């Protein structure tokens, strides 16, 4: 039986989730429409940034679509959305803290407080190590890392530019950061 757009407005949350589990895109769109405002508002309160709240909202619904077959129709979908979105915010803050630590480390390696000649040498050495670390990454991960971390583009911009999901961008950044950090630690302990 084919449904019209209006039919989806009349369905209960449970019915929509059942349809979503079976891959119904209109049910997914209706659920997105039903909850995006409330979830976005909650995310914005937590992260205090419209752009980050929007990125996390998109990541949340990508995650829902990908894992749709495992949704439990007996439990509240609304509660599930809020719980998953909270976890995504915690993940975001953990990653941000790691990036801050990496940034502090790079600054400490690149700019010691001795002489300007020494500063220049250490800065060049830090950049050289960073370039070598980035070169170790697989091509796609390297491209995403450079766009996000070197050029400063947002995950959303890179997602649209490369035609991949924000969660894919996020996954590449997490893995690339691990490799770069490890490379830095090994390079600075060896010398």
LUMTORMI-317144 format. One record per residue (C-alpha): y, x, z. Coordinates in pm, 1 decimal, always signed. Each point is the difference from the previous one (the first is absolute). Example, Ala and Ser with C-alpha at 12.3 -4.5 7.8 and 13.67 -1.06 7.14 Angstrom:
# residues 2
<drengu y="-450.0" x="+1230.0" z="+780.0"/>
<drengu y="+344.0" x="+137.0" z="-66.0"/>
END
This chain:
# residues 191
<drengu y="+0.0" x="+0.0" z="+0.0"/>
<drengu y="+334.2" x="+147.6" z="-98.3"/>
<drengu y="+290.9" x="-24.7" z="+240.7"/>
<drengu y="+370.9" x="-30.3" z="-68.0"/>
<drengu y="+263.0" x="+200.2" z="+187.3"/>
<drengu y="+85.2" x="-308.1" z="+208.2"/>
<drengu y="-361.6" x="-33.6" z="+115.1"/>
<drengu y="+23.8" x="+333.2" z="+183.6"/>
<drengu y="+291.9" x="-128.4" z="+208.0"/>
<drengu y="-225.7" x="-273.9" z="+141.0"/>
<drengu y="-282.9" x="+229.8" z="+107.6"/>
<drengu y="-50.7" x="+111.1" z="+359.3"/>
<drengu y="+9.1" x="+366.2" z="+96.5"/>
<drengu y="-378.0" x="+0.1" z="+36.2"/>
<drengu y="-48.8" x="-147.7" z="-349.7"/>
<drengu y="+238.7" x="+253.5" z="-149.5"/>
<drengu y="-181.8" x="+288.1" z="+172.7"/>
<drengu y="-334.3" x="-131.8" z="-130.8"/>
<drengu y="+140.4" x="-2.4" z="-353.9"/>
<drengu y="+151.5" x="+346.5" z="+51.9"/>
<drengu y="-340.4" x="+134.3" z="+112.3"/>
<drengu y="-131.7" x="-110.6" z="-338.7"/>
<drengu y="+278.4" x="+181.0" z="-187.6"/>
<drengu y="+236.6" x="-293.4" z="-63.5"/>
<drengu y="+334.8" x="+161.9" z="-84.7"/>
<drengu y="+200.9" x="-319.3" z="+45.0"/>
<drengu y="-137.0" x="-43.8" z="+350.3"/>
<drengu y="+104.0" x="+360.7" z="+69.6"/>
<drengu y="+348.8" x="-68.9" z="-138.5"/>
<drengu y="+29.8" x="-314.8" z="+212.4"/>
<drengu y="-102.6" x="+187.3" z="+315.4"/>
<drengu y="+246.9" x="+275.8" z="-88.1"/>
<drengu y="+273.2" x="-258.5" z="-49.6"/>
<drengu y="-90.7" x="-174.8" z="+327.6"/>
<drengu y="+14.6" x="+315.1" z="+214.8"/>
<drengu y="+218.4" x="+263.0" z="-168.0"/>
<drengu y="+321.9" x="-108.4" z="+172.8"/>
<drengu y="-140.2" x="-4.8" z="+353.3"/>
<drengu y="-193.9" x="+324.1" z="-45.5"/>
<drengu y="+299.7" x="+173.7" z="-158.5"/>
<drengu y="+223.3" x="-111.3" z="+290.6"/>
<drengu y="-246.8" x="+138.4" z="+252.2"/>
<drengu y="-36.2" x="+326.4" z="-192.7"/>
<drengu y="+377.2" x="+39.4" z="-27.3"/>
<drengu y="+36.2" x="-39.8" z="+379.0"/>
<drengu y="-255.5" x="+277.0" z="+47.6"/>
<drengu y="+118.0" x="+256.7" z="-259.4"/>
<drengu y="+372.6" x="-86.0" z="-27.5"/>
<drengu y="-1.6" x="+68.7" z="-375.2"/>
<drengu y="-6.6" x="-257.6" z="-278.4"/>
<drengu y="-160.9" x="+242.7" z="-247.1"/>
<drengu y="-275.4" x="+111.2" z="+238.5"/>
<drengu y="-66.0" x="-359.0" z="+112.1"/>
<drengu y="-34.6" x="-101.4" z="-366.6"/>
<drengu y="-236.5" x="+291.6" z="-72.7"/>
<drengu y="-218.9" x="-84.2" z="+299.6"/>
<drengu y="+0.2" x="-369.2" z="-98.4"/>
<drengu y="-122.7" x="+94.5" z="-349.0"/>
<drengu y="-258.8" x="+236.4" z="+146.3"/>
<drengu y="-120.2" x="-278.5" z="+231.8"/>
<drengu y="-60.7" x="-245.6" z="-283.0"/>
<drengu y="-160.9" x="+266.2" z="-219.3"/>
<drengu y="-235.7" x="+67.5" z="+291.2"/>
<drengu y="-68.3" x="-374.1" z="+35.5"/>
<drengu y="-78.6" x="-33.5" z="-372.1"/>
<drengu y="-228.8" x="+304.0" z="-2.3"/>
<drengu y="-188.6" x="-113.6" z="+311.5"/>
<drengu y="+5.2" x="-372.3" z="-81.5"/>
<drengu y="-379.0" x="-32.7" z="-9.4"/>
<drengu y="-21.4" x="+100.8" z="+367.8"/>
<drengu y="+251.9" x="-254.7" z="+131.2"/>
<drengu y="-126.3" x="-219.0" z="+283.5"/>
<drengu y="+92.2" x="-361.6" z="-75.9"/>
<drengu y="-82.4" x="-103.1" z="+357.8"/>
<drengu y="+282.9" x="+210.4" z="+143.1"/>
<drengu y="+375.0" x="-50.7" z="-36.2"/>
<drengu y="+121.8" x="+164.5" z="-320.3"/>
<drengu y="+355.2" x="+5.0" z="+136.5"/>
<drengu y="-108.9" x="+195.5" z="+310.0"/>
<drengu y="-201.1" x="+235.2" z="-218.1"/>
<drengu y="+305.1" x="+68.8" z="-221.0"/>
<drengu y="+218.9" x="+79.3" z="+299.0"/>
<drengu y="-264.4" x="+228.9" z="+152.7"/>
<drengu y="-58.0" x="+193.6" z="-324.2"/>
<drengu y="+375.3" x="+29.8" z="-62.2"/>
<drengu y="+48.7" x="+138.9" z="+353.7"/>
<drengu y="-272.3" x="+257.3" z="-62.9"/>
<drengu y="+169.8" x="+100.4" z="-326.5"/>
<drengu y="+326.8" x="+52.0" z="+190.4"/>
<drengu y="-178.6" x="+219.7" z="+256.7"/>
<drengu y="-155.1" x="+199.2" z="-286.7"/>
<drengu y="+344.9" x="+35.8" z="-156.1"/>
<drengu y="+147.8" x="+135.4" z="+325.8"/>
<drengu y="-293.5" x="+240.0" z="+47.5"/>
<drengu y="+49.8" x="+135.0" z="-353.0"/>
<drengu y="+375.7" x="+23.4" z="+52.5"/>
<drengu y="-58.0" x="+201.3" z="+318.8"/>
<drengu y="-235.4" x="+234.9" z="-184.8"/>
<drengu y="+255.3" x="+41.7" z="-279.0"/>
<drengu y="+268.6" x="+77.3" z="+260.8"/>
<drengu y="-224.6" x="+265.1" z="+154.2"/>
<drengu y="-60.8" x="+147.3" z="-345.8"/>
<drengu y="+372.8" x="-4.9" z="-73.1"/>
<drengu y="+76.8" x="+174.0" z="+331.2"/>
<drengu y="-264.2" x="+258.3" z="-72.9"/>
<drengu y="+135.9" x="+62.8" z="-350.2"/>
<drengu y="+351.7" x="+38.5" z="+138.6"/>
<drengu y="-120.0" x="+241.4" z="+267.9"/>
<drengu y="-187.4" x="+208.5" z="-258.0"/>
<drengu y="+273.2" x="-18.8" z="-262.2"/>
<drengu y="+309.0" x="+55.3" z="+216.4"/>
<drengu y="-40.2" x="+240.0" z="+292.2"/>
<drengu y="+312.7" x="+68.9" z="+204.1"/>
<drengu y="+27.2" x="+376.0" z="-63.2"/>
<drengu y="+190.8" x="+134.4" z="-302.2"/>
<drengu y="+100.5" x="-168.0" z="-323.9"/>
<drengu y="-210.6" x="+248.4" z="-201.6"/>
<drengu y="-300.5" x="-76.0" z="+218.6"/>
<drengu y="+76.5" x="-370.8" z="-27.2"/>
<drengu y="+8.0" x="+24.0" z="-376.6"/>
<drengu y="-329.4" x="+189.9" z="-12.1"/>
<drengu y="-173.3" x="-243.3" z="+236.9"/>
<drengu y="+140.9" x="-297.7" z="-190.1"/>
<drengu y="-134.9" x="+138.1" z="-327.4"/>
<drengu y="-334.1" x="+77.2" z="+167.0"/>
<drengu y="-21.2" x="-356.0" z="+138.3"/>
<drengu y="+76.1" x="-145.8" z="-342.3"/>
<drengu y="-257.2" x="+230.4" z="-159.5"/>
<drengu y="-268.0" x="-108.6" z="+248.1"/>
<drengu y="+94.8" x="-366.2" z="-54.4"/>
<drengu y="-21.5" x="+41.8" z="-378.8"/>
<drengu y="-341.1" x="+169.3" z="+31.1"/>
<drengu y="-122.2" x="-277.8" z="+231.7"/>
<drengu y="+117.4" x="-268.5" z="-242.8"/>
<drengu y="-171.3" x="+183.0" z="-287.9"/>
<drengu y="-331.7" x="-36.9" z="+186.2"/>
<drengu y="+19.4" x="-378.9" z="-24.1"/>
<drengu y="-180.5" x="-199.9" z="-270.1"/>
<drengu y="+240.2" x="-91.2" z="-286.7"/>
<drengu y="+61.7" x="-366.9" z="+92.5"/>
<drengu y="+39.8" x="+76.8" z="+372.2"/>
<drengu y="+234.2" x="+288.6" z="-86.1"/>
<drengu y="+211.1" x="-230.4" z="-218.7"/>
<drengu y="+23.7" x="-265.9" z="+272.4"/>
<drengu y="+78.2" x="+258.2" z="+272.1"/>
<drengu y="+279.6" x="+154.2" z="-206.3"/>
<drengu y="+151.6" x="-339.6" z="-84.6"/>
<drengu y="-6.5" x="-120.8" z="+363.1"/>
<drengu y="+49.2" x="+314.1" z="+207.8"/>
<drengu y="+195.2" x="+235.7" z="-225.2"/>
<drengu y="+202.6" x="-246.6" z="-210.5"/>
<drengu y="+33.9" x="-250.1" z="+287.8"/>
<drengu y="-111.7" x="-311.8" z="-188.6"/>
<drengu y="-131.1" x="-292.9" z="+205.7"/>
<drengu y="-364.8" x="-103.1" z="-12.9"/>
<drengu y="+110.5" x="-320.2" z="-174.6"/>
<drengu y="+187.9" x="+191.5" z="-272.0"/>
<drengu y="-295.0" x="+231.9" z="-62.1"/>
<drengu y="-238.8" x="-296.3" z="+1.3"/>
<drengu y="+201.8" x="-172.6" z="-273.7"/>
<drengu y="+53.3" x="+324.7" z="-192.8"/>
<drengu y="-369.6" x="+92.6" z="-10.0"/>
<drengu y="-144.0" x="-352.1" z="-3.9"/>
<drengu y="-213.4" x="+46.2" z="+311.6"/>
<drengu y="+2.6" x="-183.5" z="+332.5"/>
<drengu y="+206.4" x="+109.4" z="+297.6"/>
<drengu y="-321.0" x="+44.5" z="+197.1"/>
<drengu y="-119.5" x="+248.9" z="-265.2"/>
<drengu y="+331.4" x="+188.4" z="+28.2"/>
<drengu y="-34.2" x="-2.5" z="+377.8"/>
<drengu y="-357.3" x="+130.0" z="-16.5"/>
<drengu y="+101.7" x="+286.8" z="-232.6"/>
<drengu y="+294.4" x="+95.7" z="+224.9"/>
<drengu y="-216.1" x="+4.9" z="+313.7"/>
<drengu y="-263.3" x="+220.0" z="-166.0"/>
<drengu y="+257.0" x="+227.1" z="-165.6"/>
<drengu y="+190.7" x="+46.9" z="+326.5"/>
<drengu y="-323.8" x="+102.0" z="+171.7"/>
<drengu y="-67.4" x="+264.4" z="-266.0"/>
<drengu y="+359.4" x="+130.8" z="+0.8"/>
<drengu y="+8.8" x="+19.7" z="+380.8"/>
<drengu y="-335.8" x="+183.3" z="+9.4"/>
<drengu y="+116.7" x="+240.7" z="-272.4"/>
<drengu y="+319.7" x="+74.5" z="+195.7"/>
<drengu y="-188.3" x="+58.9" z="+322.0"/>
<drengu y="-247.0" x="+234.6" z="-168.8"/>
<drengu y="+272.7" x="+186.2" z="-189.1"/>
<drengu y="+218.6" x="+55.5" z="+305.1"/>
<drengu y="-290.3" x="+112.0" z="+220.9"/>
<drengu y="-123.3" x="+248.9" z="-258.3"/>
<drengu y="+334.1" x="+173.9" z="-46.9"/>
END
